[in-house]
Amino acid sequence: MDTIALYRTHQHQWIREDRKGGQAGRLPLKPLERRSLVVVHVDEADRRNRLVQITGEGVALLKAALPSWRETHARLDSALGEGVPDRMRTDLRAMPLAAATLAGAADTE
C-alpha cells in the first residue's frame, strides 16, 4: 500500500503534504475509512500526525474511476479553450499561498 503523511490543522482537518513540503489539499478521511478505502495509522515519529494507506479496495476503486475522470477533464479542457485550463490550475495552486499571505497581513494590522 502507498502511504502519505498528514498533519492536523487548527481546524482539525487533515492536510496532506506534497513532495515539496507544501500543502496539497484537505482530505476528509472518515468517509474513506468507513468505506475501507484507506487505513489511518498514528505516526510514531510524531503522534500528532497520521499516516494514511490506500487499501486494495481503494486502489481498485481509483483505477475504475480514472477513465471517467480523464474523459470528463478532457471534455472540460476542450470546452474551456487552449491555455485556459493550465492558467486556471496555476491560479488555483496559488490560492493557498495568497490566502496565507492575506491572513498574515490581517494579523499585523
C-alpha positions, 0 to 999 in steps of 0.5 A: 500500500502507498502511504502519505503523511498528514498533519492536523490543522487548527481546524482539525482537518487533515492536510496532506503534504506534497513532495515539496513540503507544501500543502496539497489539499484537505482530505476528509478521511472518515468517509474513506475509512468507513468505506475501507478505502484507506487505513489511518495509522498514528505516526510514531515519529510524531503522534500528532500526525497520521499516516494514511494507506490506500487499501486494495479496495481503494486502489481498485476503486481509483483505477475504475474511476480514472477513465471517467475522470480523464474523459470528463477533464478532457471534455472540460479542457476542450470546452474551456479553450487552449491555455485556459485550463493550465492558467486556471490550475496555476491560479488555483495552486496559488490560492493557498499561498495568497490566502496565507499571505492575506491572513498574515497581513490581517494579523499585523494590522 
